[in-house]
Amino acid sequence: MARDQYFVVLCESGWKIRHNGEHSAHYRSKTEAIQDAVAAACRAGKRGQDAQVIVQGEDLLFRTEWAYYGHDPYLPASKGAGLVGRDEVERRQYPRKNAASAT
């Protein structure tokens, strides 16, 4: 089964999420972009997809921040980085960004 991958990438003045070759609207903070990427990955997990959130660091290297493989969510930095676990993501209502609001 193919894995849904959500890349949180650094851009000129903030962050974006890249998924299936397309970029999201602009995020001002890395944490906000990661939270939306995790929420999207959780939705993919509910559909039966394996999902992974990969974040570009300030050093430009990519690291797995969150992954969902079947029924085993992996949250390596959830407590220290202000991220939330899968159950908390499912309870929250995250506002969706749209391309028209990008600056």
Helices and strands as residue ranges (DSSP letters): E 3-11, E 14-19, E 22-23, H 30-46, E 50-56, E 62-69, E 72-74, H 86-91, G 99-101
